[in-house]
Amino acid sequence: MNDEQIHQAIEELVAEEHRLWENQARGGHPESDAQRLAVAKVTLDRY
């Protein structure tokens, strides 16, 4: 994976985090959103 691909992946994960937080704030799917947020956070940490 090159730097540009890593940067793009990070941007996509950050955007997904924001969508999930907004969905949770509106009472969306709290369990699945929380699980996906946890995965996104770990993935971001790895990048």
MDAnalysis code that builds the backbone (N, CA, C; Angstrom):
import MDAnalysis as mda
import numpy as np

u = mda.Universe.empty(141, n_residues=47, atom_resindex=np.repeat(np.arange(47), 3), trajectory=True)
u.add_TopologyAttr("name", ["N", "CA", "C"] * 47)
u.add_TopologyAttr("resid", np.arange(1, 48))
u.add_TopologyAttr("resname", ["MET", "ASN", "ASP", "GLU", "GLN", "ILE", "HIS", "GLN", "ALA", "ILE", "GLU", "GLU", "LEU", "VAL", "ALA", "GLU", "GLU", "HIS", "ARG", "LEU", "TRP", "GLU", "ASN", "GLN", "ALA", "ARG", "GLY", "GLY", "HIS", "PRO", "GLU", "SER", "ASP", "ALA", "GLN", "ARG", "LEU", "ALA", "VAL", "ALA", "LYS", "VAL", "THR", "LEU", "ASP", "ARG", "TYR"])
u.atoms.positions = np.array([
    [0.850, -1.167, 0.000],
    [0.000, 0.000, 0.000],
    [0.901, 1.237, 0.000],
    [0.643, 2.157, -0.933],
    [1.459, 3.369, -0.978],
    [0.849, 4.467, -0.107],
    [1.560, 5.562, 0.030],
    [1.113, 6.651, 0.902],
    [-0.256, 7.192, 0.500],
    [-0.487, 7.330, -0.800],
    [-1.768, 7.863, -1.270],
    [-2.916, 6.924, -0.908],
    [-2.713, 5.630, -1.035],
    [-3.744, 4.659, -0.679],
    [-4.020, 4.694, 0.825],
    [-2.985, 4.827, 1.608],
    [-3.151, 4.914, 3.062],
    [-3.934, 6.169, 3.420],
    [-3.561, 7.286, 2.821],
    [-4.253, 8.550, 3.081],
    [-5.732, 8.435, 2.712],
    [-6.026, 7.843, 1.583],
    [-7.414, 7.674, 1.139],
    [-8.190, 6.774, 2.103],
    [-7.575, 5.696, 2.544],
    [-8.236, 4.788, 3.479],
    [-8.546, 5.490, 4.796],
    [-7.604, 6.298, 5.277],
    [-7.812, 7.041, 6.519],
    [-8.965, 8.023, 6.358],
    [-8.990, 8.741, 5.243],
    [-10.084, 9.693, 5.003],
    [-11.430, 8.996, 4.968],
    [-11.497, 7.842, 4.340],
    [-12.752, 7.090, 4.269],
    [-13.196, 6.618, 5.655],
    [-12.247, 6.159, 6.453],
    [-12.590, 5.707, 7.805],
    [-13.066, 6.867, 8.679],
    [-12.426, 8.008, 8.567],
    [-12.842, 9.180, 9.339],
    [-14.257, 9.601, 8.923],
    [-14.531, 9.597, 7.628],
    [-15.874, 9.945, 7.150],
    [-16.900, 8.943, 7.665],
    [-16.534, 7.660, 7.680],
    [-17.448, 6.644, 8.203],
    [-17.702, 6.852, 9.687],
    [-16.646, 7.186, 10.444],
    [-16.821, 7.470, 11.871],
    [-17.831, 8.586, 12.075],
    [-17.713, 9.641, 11.298],
    [-18.628, 10.775, 11.436],
    [-20.059, 10.358, 11.115],
    [-20.241, 9.568, 10.064],
    [-21.586, 9.088, 9.715],
    [-22.163, 8.239, 10.843],
    [-21.340, 7.364, 11.403],
    [-21.811, 6.495, 12.477],
    [-22.165, 7.289, 13.727],
    [-21.343, 8.280, 14.077],
    [-21.653, 9.122, 15.241],
    [-22.968, 9.857, 15.034],
    [-23.170, 10.398, 13.833],
    [-24.417, 11.102, 13.534],
    [-25.600, 10.155, 13.601],
    [-25.432, 8.944, 13.079],
    [-26.508, 7.965, 13.111],
    [-26.852, 7.586, 14.546],
    [-25.839, 7.409, 15.378],
    [-26.081, 7.091, 16.789],
    [-26.792, 8.243, 17.487],
    [-26.414, 9.459, 17.179],
    [-27.038, 10.631, 17.804],
    [-28.527, 10.712, 17.455],
    [-28.885, 10.209, 16.285],
    [-30.291, 10.214, 15.868],
    [-31.030, 8.965, 16.319],
    [-30.354, 8.090, 17.054],
    [-30.995, 6.880, 17.552],
    [-31.018, 5.761, 16.535],
    [-30.065, 5.741, 15.638],
    [-29.996, 4.737, 14.575],
    [-29.863, 3.327, 15.109],
    [-28.890, 2.612, 14.647],
    [-28.657, 1.224, 15.053],
    [-27.505, 1.183, 16.056],
    [-27.808, 1.429, 17.315],
    [-26.745, 1.616, 18.300],
    [-25.763, 0.455, 18.420],
    [-26.241, -0.781, 18.393],
    [-25.321, -1.910, 18.581],
    [-24.405, -2.090, 17.383],
    [-24.968, -2.124, 16.198],
    [-24.133, -2.330, 15.014],
    [-23.235, -1.121, 14.758],
    [-23.746, 0.087, 15.037],
    [-22.927, 1.291, 14.874],
    [-21.758, 1.276, 15.845],
    [-22.007, 0.879, 17.078],
    [-20.942, 0.829, 18.087],
    [-19.889, -0.196, 17.697],
    [-20.320, -1.327, 17.174],
    [-19.371, -2.351, 16.742],
    [-18.522, -1.839, 15.581],
    [-19.157, -1.205, 14.611],
    [-18.421, -0.692, 13.449],
    [-17.480, 0.436, 13.860],
    [-17.915, 1.291, 14.812],
    [-17.039, 2.351, 15.311],
    [-15.795, 1.766, 15.956],
    [-15.969, 0.709, 16.721],
    [-14.828, 0.073, 17.378],
    [-13.843, -0.459, 16.338],
    [-14.361, -1.080, 15.292],
    [-13.504, -1.607, 14.228],
    [-12.795, -0.457, 13.519],
    [-13.518, 0.616, 13.236],
    [-12.928, 1.765, 12.544],
    [-11.811, 2.378, 13.381],
    [-12.018, 2.486, 14.687],
    [-10.999, 3.070, 15.558],
    [-9.720, 2.237, 15.559],
    [-9.879, 0.925, 15.642],
    [-8.709, 0.030, 15.647],
    [-7.979, 0.130, 14.307],
    [-8.743, 0.143, 13.230],
    [-8.144, 0.236, 11.899],
    [-7.390, 1.549, 11.729],
    [-7.996, 2.646, 12.204],
    [-7.313, 3.938, 12.129],
    [-6.018, 3.921, 12.934],
    [-6.057, 3.307, 14.099],
    [-4.845, 3.205, 14.923],
    [-3.744, 2.445, 14.192],
    [-4.127, 1.449, 13.436],
    [-3.133, 0.658, 12.703],
    [-2.490, 1.455, 11.574],
    [-3.286, 2.352, 10.967],
    [-2.726, 3.183, 9.899],
    [-1.776, 4.197, 10.494],
])
